[in-house]
C-alpha cells in the first residue's frame, strides 16, 4: 500500500453573500477544489453606522445569499468614485492595470426607488406565536407592542430601524419579519444604511417580503457607499455570480477591492481567488498572494490554506516549505479538511518539517472523519502497515472501505486484498473478486490482473479462462 501525497492545490473560490448584523451579508467564499466546489453564502456582517447597529447578523450560511443595498445614484455615486480612486490607483500601479480597469465607477443616471414590492402602506397586523398565553397576558403584550410602534412612528429613521430590529430578532416582542420589513423600509427610504442593507437581504431571501433579487441588489448597492463594507461585499458577490443581476466579474473585483481595502477578510479571499486564477480579470499571482496573506492573518482558514498552497508550490511567492507548513497547520486547526490532509502528508514524509507519523495519523483521521476520501485511504495504509502507529487491521479495513465506496481505485484494490486474505474482515474471496471487478471496470489495471488470476485458477470463484484472458488483454498482459 502506497504512502499518501499532497492533494492538488485547492483553489479557494469566492465566498458568498454576507449580512449586516442579523442577515449575513458577506458573500463568502465559494471554495473550489480540483474536483468539487462548495459555496458559502451569506455571512454575518456586524456593521454599524452613526444611525445604529445593523440587525441581521449570522455567521456563514450555506447555499443562500444575503444582500443589503440599493443602487447608488447621482451625487452619492460621486462619493463612491472618489473613495475608489486611491484603491484603483494602487491596484492598477501594482499590477499595471492587470486586475481592474482604471476608470471610475459608472455613474447611475437615475435614482432608483427603494420601495419594497407590495409593501403595505401601514404596518401589517402583528402575528402572534403559537405559545399558550393567558388572554390577559396577550392583551398586555399587544398593548405594549402597539405603544412601542406608536412611539417609533413619531421618531426618526433611527427609531424605525430599532423597531424593525426588535421585530426581526424577537427582542422583547414576538418575532415578526413582515412587520420588521415595514419598519426597515421606512428607515431605508430616509437613507439609513443598515436598514437598506437589512431590507435588501430580506428581499434577497424572501424573508418577510416577496423575494426580489433585482431590488435587493439595488438596495445593497445603495447601502454599499463607504464605509458599508458588508454591503460592498454583497454587491461584489452578486456581480461575480450573476445572481439577480447581469454578471460582471471586472466590476465584482472592484467592489471586492473596496471591501478588501477596509479589512474584510472574506472580500480579500475572494479577490485573491479571482487574481490567482484570472477569473474575469487578468491573472496576478503575486497580488493574489498579497490578499491571501491579508486575510490569513485575520484567521480566514480558506485564505490560510490557499496561501500555504502558494508557498508549497512557489506560486506568486518564493517557495518556502516552512511557511507552507505553518499556514496549513493554522487552517487545519480551524477544521479545514484539505489542510488537515496536506499537513498530515508533510508530517508523514518529513517534507518541509520534522517527520511525525503519529501526529500525521491524527490529522489524517480528522480529515477522514469529515469525509475527505484521500485521508481515509492514507489513514488505512498507516493502520494496515503499522506506519509509525500501531497496526490495527480492523480499523484499516473500515477506513479503506469508506475510501473505496467513495470511488478511490487504489482503496478498492486494497479492500479486495483484505477480503482475499481475511485481514480486518472475514476471508471472502468471492467478495474480493467483486471488488476487483468493480475497479477493473473503472479501468484500474492492478485489479484487472488480480481478477484475471483468480478467474484463471478458479481461486475462490468459478474458473473462466476466457474471461481471465479478456482481463489480461485489457491490462496489457500477454
C-alpha positions as CSV (number, residue, x, y, z in Angstrom):
1,X,0.0,0.0,0.0
2,X,1.4,3.3,-1.0
3,X,2.1,6.4,1.1
4,X,-0.1,9.4,0.7
5,X,0.9,12.5,-1.2
6,X,-0.3,16.1,-1.1
7,X,-3.6,16.6,-2.9
8,X,-3.6,19.0,-5.8
9,X,-3.8,22.7,-4.8
10,X,-7.2,23.7,-3.7
11,X,-8.5,26.8,-5.4
12,X,-10.3,28.7,-2.7
13,X,-13.1,30.3,-4.6
14,X,-15.2,33.3,-3.9
15,X,-17.4,33.2,-0.9
16,X,-21.0,34.1,-0.8
17,X,-23.2,36.9,0.5
18,X,-22.8,38.3,3.9
19,X,-25.1,40.4,6.0
20,X,-25.1,43.3,8.2
21,X,-25.8,42.5,11.8
22,X,-28.6,39.9,11.5
23,X,-28.7,39.0,7.9
24,X,-25.5,37.5,6.7
25,X,-24.1,39.9,4.3
26,X,-20.7,38.8,3.1
27,X,-20.9,36.7,0.1
28,X,-18.2,34.4,1.4
29,X,-16.0,32.0,-0.3
30,X,-17.2,29.7,-2.9
31,X,-14.4,27.4,-2.3
32,X,-13.2,25.3,-5.2
33,X,-11.5,22.0,-5.0
34,X,-10.0,20.4,-8.1
35,X,-13.0,18.1,-8.4
36,X,-15.7,19.7,-6.5
37,X,-16.8,23.0,-5.0
38,X,-18.9,24.2,-2.2
39,X,-20.4,27.7,-1.8
40,X,-20.6,29.6,1.3
41,X,-23.2,32.2,1.1
42,X,-24.3,34.9,3.5
43,X,-22.1,35.6,6.4
44,X,-22.9,37.9,9.1
45,X,-22.0,41.5,9.0
46,X,-21.5,43.3,12.2
47,X,-21.5,46.7,10.6
48,X,-23.0,49.8,12.1
49,X,-23.2,53.4,11.3
50,X,-24.0,56.6,13.0
51,X,-27.6,55.6,13.0
52,X,-27.3,52.4,14.9
53,X,-26.1,48.9,14.6
54,X,-27.4,46.7,11.8
55,X,-29.8,43.9,12.6
56,X,-29.3,40.9,10.6
57,X,-26.2,39.1,11.6
58,X,-25.5,35.5,11.2
59,X,-22.4,33.5,10.6
60,X,-21.8,31.6,7.4
61,X,-25.0,30.4,5.8
62,X,-24.6,27.7,3.1
63,X,-26.3,27.9,-0.3
64,X,-28.0,31.2,0.4
65,X,-27.0,34.7,-0.2
66,X,-27.7,37.8,1.9
67,X,-28.0,41.2,0.5
68,X,-28.1,44.7,1.6
69,X,-28.1,47.8,-0.6
70,X,-29.9,49.7,-3.3
71,X,-28.2,51.2,-6.3
72,X,-26.1,54.3,-5.6
73,X,-27.3,57.2,-7.6
74,X,-26.4,60.8,-8.5
75,X,-24.1,62.6,-6.2
76,X,-23.9,59.5,-3.9
77,X,-22.1,57.7,-6.6
78,X,-19.6,60.5,-6.8
79,X,-18.6,59.7,-3.3
80,X,-18.1,56.1,-4.3
81,X,-16.0,57.2,-7.2
82,X,-13.9,59.5,-5.0
83,X,-13.4,56.7,-2.4
84,X,-12.5,54.2,-5.2
85,X,-9.8,56.4,-6.8
86,X,-7.0,55.7,-4.4
87,X,-7.7,52.0,-4.4
88,X,-7.9,51.8,-8.2
89,X,-4.7,53.7,-8.5
90,X,-2.9,51.4,-6.0
91,X,-4.1,48.2,-7.7
92,X,-3.5,49.4,-11.2
93,X,0.0,50.6,-10.5
94,X,0.8,47.4,-8.5
95,X,-0.4,45.1,-11.3
96,X,0.0,47.5,-14.2
97,X,-3.7,47.5,-14.9
98,X,-3.9,43.8,-14.7
99,X,-6.7,43.3,-12.3
100,X,-9.0,46.2,-12.6
101,X,-10.0,48.9,-15.1
102,X,-8.5,52.3,-14.3
103,X,-11.8,54.0,-14.8
104,X,-14.0,55.3,-12.0
105,X,-17.3,53.6,-11.2
106,X,-20.0,54.1,-13.7
107,X,-22.4,56.8,-12.8
108,X,-26.0,55.8,-12.4
109,X,-28.2,58.4,-14.2
110,X,-31.4,58.0,-12.2
111,X,-32.3,57.4,-8.6
112,X,-33.8,54.0,-8.2
113,X,-36.8,53.5,-5.9
114,X,-36.0,51.5,-2.8
115,X,-39.6,50.7,-2.0
116,X,-40.4,47.0,-1.4
117,X,-42.6,45.3,-3.9
118,X,-46.1,45.0,-2.5
119,X,-45.1,46.7,0.8
120,X,-48.1,47.7,2.8
121,X,-48.8,51.4,3.3
122,X,-49.2,50.6,7.0
123,X,-47.5,48.2,9.3
124,X,-49.1,44.7,9.0
125,X,-51.1,43.3,11.8
126,X,-48.8,41.7,14.3
127,X,-48.5,37.9,14.0
128,X,-48.8,36.1,17.3
129,X,-46.8,33.0,18.0
130,X,-48.4,29.6,18.9
131,X,-47.5,29.9,22.5
132,X,-50.2,29.3,25.0
133,X,-50.7,32.7,26.6
134,X,-53.4,33.8,29.0
135,X,-55.8,36.3,27.4
136,X,-54.8,39.0,29.9
137,X,-51.1,38.5,29.2
138,X,-51.7,38.5,25.4
139,X,-53.6,41.8,25.7
140,X,-50.8,43.3,27.7
141,X,-48.2,42.2,25.2
142,X,-50.3,43.6,22.3
143,X,-50.8,46.9,24.1
144,X,-47.1,47.1,24.8
145,X,-46.1,46.4,21.2
146,X,-48.6,49.0,20.0
147,X,-47.2,51.6,22.4
148,X,-43.7,50.8,21.1
149,X,-44.8,51.2,17.5
150,X,-46.7,54.4,18.2
151,X,-43.6,55.8,19.8
152,X,-41.4,54.7,16.9
153,X,-43.8,56.2,14.4
154,X,-43.3,59.6,15.9
155,X,-39.5,59.2,15.9
156,X,-36.7,59.3,13.4
157,X,-35.3,56.7,11.0
158,X,-33.1,55.5,13.9
159,X,-36.2,54.7,15.9
160,X,-37.8,53.0,12.9
161,X,-34.7,50.9,12.3
162,X,-34.6,49.9,16.0
163,X,-38.3,48.9,15.9
164,X,-37.6,46.7,12.9
165,X,-34.6,45.3,14.7
166,X,-36.7,44.3,17.7
167,X,-39.3,42.7,15.5
168,X,-36.8,40.9,13.4
169,X,-34.9,39.5,16.4
170,X,-37.9,39.0,18.6
171,X,-36.3,41.0,21.3
172,X,-38.9,41.9,23.9
173,X,-41.7,41.3,21.4
174,X,-42.8,38.3,19.3
175,X,-40.7,37.9,16.2
176,X,-42.5,39.2,13.1
177,X,-40.4,39.6,9.9
178,X,-43.2,41.1,7.9
179,X,-43.5,44.0,10.4
180,X,-39.8,44.2,10.6
181,X,-39.6,44.7,6.8
182,X,-42.2,47.5,7.1
183,X,-40.0,49.4,9.6
184,X,-36.8,48.8,7.7
185,X,-38.4,50.1,4.6
186,X,-39.4,53.3,6.3
187,X,-35.9,53.9,7.6
188,X,-34.3,52.8,4.2
189,X,-36.3,55.5,2.4
190,X,-34.7,58.1,4.7
191,X,-31.2,56.8,3.7
192,X,-30.5,54.6,6.8
193,X,-27.7,52.4,5.5
194,X,-28.2,49.5,7.9
195,X,-31.9,49.5,7.2
196,X,-31.2,49.4,3.4
197,X,-28.8,46.6,3.9
198,X,-31.1,44.5,6.1
199,X,-34.1,45.1,3.9
200,X,-32.0,44.1,0.8
201,X,-31.0,40.9,2.5
202,X,-34.6,40.1,3.3
203,X,-35.6,40.8,-0.3
204,X,-32.9,38.5,-1.5
205,X,-34.1,35.7,0.7
206,X,-37.8,36.4,0.5
207,X,-37.9,36.7,4.3
208,X,-40.9,38.6,5.5
209,X,-41.4,40.1,1.9
210,X,-41.7,38.7,-1.6
211,X,-38.3,37.6,-3.0
212,X,-36.9,40.2,-5.4
213,X,-33.2,39.9,-6.2
214,X,-33.0,42.8,-8.5
215,X,-34.4,45.2,-6.0
216,X,-32.3,43.6,-3.3
217,X,-29.2,44.3,-5.4
218,X,-30.1,47.9,-5.8
219,X,-30.6,48.3,-2.1
220,X,-27.3,46.6,-1.5
221,X,-25.6,48.9,-3.8
222,X,-27.2,51.9,-2.2
223,X,-26.0,50.8,1.2
224,X,-22.6,50.0,-0.3
225,X,-21.4,53.5,-0.1
226,X,-18.4,53.6,2.2
227,X,-18.0,52.6,5.0
228,X,-20.6,49.7,4.5
229,X,-18.0,47.0,3.6
230,X,-20.5,44.2,4.1
231,X,-22.9,45.7,1.5
232,X,-19.9,46.2,-0.8
233,X,-19.1,42.6,-0.5
234,X,-22.6,41.5,-1.2
235,X,-22.7,43.7,-4.3
236,X,-19.4,42.2,-5.4
237,X,-20.7,38.7,-4.9
238,X,-23.9,39.2,-6.8
239,X,-22.0,40.7,-9.7
240,X,-19.5,37.9,-9.5
241,X,-22.1,35.2,-9.6
242,X,-24.6,37.0,-11.8
243,X,-27.2,36.3,-9.2
244,X,-30.1,38.7,-9.6
245,X,-28.1,41.0,-11.8
246,X,-26.1,40.7,-15.0
247,X,-22.7,39.0,-14.3
248,X,-19.8,41.4,-14.4
249,X,-16.6,40.0,-12.9
250,X,-14.5,43.1,-13.6
251,X,-16.9,45.2,-11.6
252,X,-17.2,42.5,-9.0
253,X,-13.4,42.7,-8.4
254,X,-13.7,46.4,-8.0
255,X,-16.4,46.0,-5.3
256,X,-14.4,43.2,-3.6
257,X,-11.4,45.5,-3.6
258,X,-13.4,48.3,-1.8
259,X,-14.3,45.9,1.0
260,X,-10.9,44.3,1.0
261,X,-9.2,47.7,1.5
262,X,-11.4,48.1,4.6
263,X,-10.0,44.9,6.0
264,X,-12.8,42.4,5.3
265,X,-11.1,39.1,5.2
266,X,-13.8,37.4,3.1
267,X,-13.5,40.1,0.4
268,X,-9.8,39.7,0.5
269,X,-10.0,36.0,0.0
270,X,-12.5,36.3,-2.9
271,X,-10.4,39.0,-4.6
272,X,-7.3,36.8,-4.2
273,X,-9.1,33.9,-5.8
274,X,-10.0,36.0,-8.8
275,X,-6.5,37.2,-9.2
276,X,-5.0,33.7,-8.6
277,X,-6.8,32.0,-11.5
278,X,-7.6,35.0,-13.7
279,X,-11.4,34.8,-13.0
280,X,-12.7,37.5,-15.2
281,X,-9.7,39.7,-14.6
282,X,-6.0,39.3,-15.6
283,X,-4.2,36.7,-13.5
284,X,-1.8,38.1,-11.0
285,X,-0.5,35.5,-8.6
286,X,1.8,38.0,-6.7
287,X,-1.2,40.2,-5.9
288,X,-3.3,37.2,-5.1
289,X,-0.7,36.1,-2.5
290,X,-0.8,39.6,-1.0
291,X,-4.5,39.5,-0.4
292,X,-4.5,35.9,0.8
293,X,-1.8,36.9,3.3
294,X,-4.0,39.8,4.5
295,X,-7.0,37.5,5.1
296,X,-4.8,34.8,6.6
297,X,-3.6,36.9,9.5
298,X,-7.3,37.6,10.2
299,X,-7.7,33.8,10.7
300,X,-9.6,33.1,7.5
301,X,-8.9,29.4,7.2
302,X,-9.5,29.3,3.4
303,X,-7.0,32.1,2.9
304,X,-4.6,30.3,5.1
305,X,-4.9,27.1,3.2
306,X,-4.6,28.8,-0.2
307,X,-1.6,30.9,1.0
308,X,0.0,27.6,2.2
309,X,-0.5,26.1,-1.2
310,X,1.2,29.0,-2.9
311,X,4.2,28.7,-0.6
312,X,4.3,25.0,-1.1
313,X,4.3,25.4,-4.9
314,X,6.2,28.6,-5.1
315,X,3.2,30.2,-6.8
316,X,3.5,34.0,-6.8
317,X,5.9,33.8,-3.9
318,X,9.3,32.2,-3.2
319,X,8.8,28.5,-2.4
320,X,9.0,28.1,1.4
321,X,8.1,24.7,2.9
322,X,8.3,26.1,6.4
323,X,5.7,28.8,5.7
324,X,3.6,26.3,3.8
325,X,3.6,24.0,6.9
326,X,2.8,27.0,9.2
327,X,-0.3,28.1,7.2
328,X,-1.5,24.5,6.5
329,X,-1.4,23.9,10.3
330,X,-3.3,27.1,11.1
331,X,-6.0,26.2,8.6
332,X,-6.1,22.5,9.7
333,X,-6.5,23.5,13.3
334,X,-9.6,25.5,12.3
335,X,-11.1,22.4,10.7
336,X,-10.1,22.8,7.0
337,X,-10.1,19.2,5.9
338,X,-7.8,19.7,2.9
339,X,-5.3,21.5,5.1
340,X,-5.5,18.7,7.6
341,X,-4.7,16.2,4.8
342,X,-1.8,18.3,3.5
343,X,-0.1,18.9,6.8
344,X,-0.6,15.2,7.6
345,X,1.2,14.2,4.4
346,X,4.0,16.6,5.1
347,X,4.4,15.2,8.7
348,X,4.2,11.6,7.4
349,X,7.0,12.2,4.9
350,X,9.1,14.7,6.8
351,X,8.5,17.1,3.9
352,X,9.4,20.6,5.0
353,X,9.2,19.8,8.7
354,X,10.3,17.1,11.1
355,X,8.7,13.7,10.5
356,X,6.0,12.9,13.0
357,X,3.9,9.9,11.9
358,X,1.6,9.7,15.0
359,X,0.7,13.3,14.5
360,X,0.2,12.7,10.8
361,X,-2.2,9.9,11.6
362,X,-4.2,12.3,13.9
363,X,-4.6,14.9,11.1
364,X,-5.5,12.2,8.5
365,X,-8.1,10.9,10.9
366,X,-9.6,14.4,11.4
367,X,-9.9,14.9,7.7
368,X,-11.2,11.4,7.1
369,X,-13.9,12.0,9.7
370,X,-15.0,15.0,7.7
371,X,-15.4,12.7,4.6
372,X,-12.1,13.5,2.9
373,X,-11.5,10.4,0.8
374,X,-7.8,10.7,0.3
375,X,-7.2,11.0,4.0
376,X,-9.4,7.9,4.7
377,X,-7.2,5.9,2.3
378,X,-3.9,7.3,3.7
379,X,-5.0,6.5,7.3
380,X,-6.0,3.0,6.3
381,X,-2.5,2.5,4.8
382,X,-0.8,3.6,8.0
383,X,-3.1,1.4,10.2
384,X,-2.6,-1.6,7.9
385,X,1.2,-1.3,7.7
386,X,1.9,0.0,11.2
387,X,3.5,3.0,9.6
388,X,4.6,4.9,12.7
389,X,1.5,3.8,14.6
390,X,0.2,0.5,16.0
391,X,-1.2,-2.0,13.4
392,X,-5.0,-2.2,13.5
393,X,-6.4,-4.3,10.7
394,X,-10.0,-3.9,11.7
395,X,-9.8,-0.1,11.7
396,X,-7.7,-0.2,8.5
397,X,-10.5,-2.2,6.8
398,X,-13.1,0.3,8.0
399,X,-11.3,3.3,6.5
400,X,-10.2,1.6,3.3
401,X,-13.9,0.6,2.8
402,X,-15.0,4.2,3.2
403,X,-12.5,5.4,0.6
404,X,-13.4,2.5,-1.7
405,X,-17.1,3.3,-1.5
406,X,-16.2,6.9,-2.4
407,X,-14.6,5.7,-5.6
408,X,-10.9,5.6,-4.7
409,X,-9.5,3.0,-7.0
410,X,-6.4,2.1,-5.0
411,X,-8.6,1.8,-2.0
412,X,-10.8,-0.7,-3.9
413,X,-7.7,-2.7,-4.7
414,X,-6.6,-2.8,-1.0
415,X,-10.1,-3.6,0.1
416,X,-10.2,-6.5,-2.3
417,X,-6.8,-7.8,-1.0
418,X,-8.1,-7.6,2.6
419,X,-11.2,-9.7,1.7
420,X,-8.9,-12.1,-0.2
421,X,-6.5,-12.5,2.8
422,X,-9.1,-12.2,5.5
423,X,-7.3,-9.2,7.1
424,X,-9.6,-7.0,9.2
425,X,-12.6,-8.9,7.9
426,X,-13.6,-12.5,7.5
427,X,-12.0,-14.1,4.4
428,X,-14.2,-13.9,1.4
429,X,-12.6,-14.5,-2.0
430,X,-15.9,-14.2,-3.8
431,X,-16.4,-10.7,-2.3
432,X,-12.8,-9.9,-3.2
433,X,-13.4,-10.8,-6.8
434,X,-16.5,-8.5,-6.8
435,X,-14.4,-5.6,-5.5
436,X,-11.6,-6.3,-8.1
437,X,-14.2,-6.5,-10.9
438,X,-15.7,-3.2,-9.9
439,X,-12.4,-1.4,-10.0
440,X,-11.3,-3.3,-13.2
441,X,-14.4,-2.0,-15.0
442,X,-13.4,1.5,-14.0
443,X,-10.0,1.0,-15.7
444,X,-7.8,0.0,-12.8
445,X,-5.1,-2.2,-14.2
446,X,-3.9,-3.9,-11.0
447,X,-7.4,-5.1,-10.3
448,X,-7.7,-6.4,-13.9
449,X,-4.6,-8.5,-13.3
450,X,-5.8,-9.8,-9.9
451,X,-9.2,-10.7,-11.2
452,X,-7.7,-12.4,-14.2
453,X,-5.5,-14.6,-12.0
454,X,-8.5,-15.5,-9.8
455,X,-10.6,-16.5,-12.9
456,X,-7.7,-18.4,-14.5
457,X,-7.1,-20.5,-11.4
458,X,-10.7,-20.7,-10.2
459,X,-9.4,-19.2,-6.9
460,X,-12.5,-18.7,-4.8
461,X,-14.7,-18.2,-7.8
462,X,-15.6,-20.4,-10.8
463,X,-12.8,-20.9,-13.3
464,X,-13.2,-19.0,-16.5
465,X,-10.1,-18.9,-18.7
466,X,-11.8,-17.0,-21.5
467,X,-12.8,-14.2,-19.1
468,X,-9.4,-14.4,-17.5
469,X,-7.7,-13.8,-20.9
470,X,-10.1,-10.9,-21.5
471,X,-8.9,-9.1,-18.4
472,X,-5.3,-9.9,-19.1
473,X,-5.6,-8.4,-22.5
474,X,-7.3,-5.3,-21.1
475,X,-4.4,-5.0,-18.6
476,X,-1.9,-5.3,-21.4
477,X,-0.6,-8.7,-20.2
478,X,0.5,-11.1,-23.0
